[in-house]
Amino acid sequence: QVQLVESGGDLVQPGGSLRLSCAASGSLVSINVRGWFRQAPGNQRELVATITRGDVINYADSVKGRFTISKDITKTTVYLEMNSLKPEDTAIYYCNAVNSIGKVYWGQGTQVTVSS
C-alpha cells in the first residue's frame, strides 16, 4: 500500500505562484511513476505532469513553460511548482503514484483557486 498526502493549495491572484507537495509513504520501492492531475467543476480529471523513476518528465500542453514537476532527494515527496497562474488553472489537484503492475494510488486532493 501507498499513502499520498497533498498540501499547498490556496487562493492566489492571476499571475501568481504556488508550490504543491505530495508526500508519499508505504511501499514506495515498487512505484515507477508519480504524477499530478487536476479536476475542475464539471470537467473530467486531467493530467498535469508526470515524472518517472528515471526522471523522465511529461507535461500537459496547457501548463508547459509555467509548471515544473520535481522530486526531493529522498524521492518520497513530489512537488509541482506553478507559475503564471491563470483562472483556468482553478481545480482540485491530485497526486498519484503508479506501481510496477499498474496499480494506481491517489491522494485526497488540494484546492487551487486562481481569482482576483
Secondary structure, DSSP 8 states (H G I E B T S, - for coil): -EEEEEE---EE-TT--EEEEEEEEESGGGEEEEEEEEE-TTS--EEEEEEETT--EEE-TTTTTTEEEEE-TTSSEEEEEE-S--GGG-EEEEEEEEETT--EEE---EEEEE--
